[in-house]
Amino acid sequence: MGKDSKPGDTILHKAGYIFREAVEDGMKCEQKEKSLLSAVKGIKSQALACEN
C-alpha cells in the first residue's frame, strides 16, 4: 500500500479519515435539522393554541 508522505499514513487510512469526517459532518447537519424542525413544530403548536 502506498504511503501518504505528510502524516505517514497509508492511503487507506487517509481515506478512512476523510470518510469519518464526512459521516460526522452529516450527523451534525442532521442534528441541526432536527432541532430546527422541533422548533418549527413548537411554534406551530403555540400558534394553534393561540387561535383556539
Secondary structure as UniProt FT lines:
FT   TURN            5..7
FT   HELIX           11..51
//
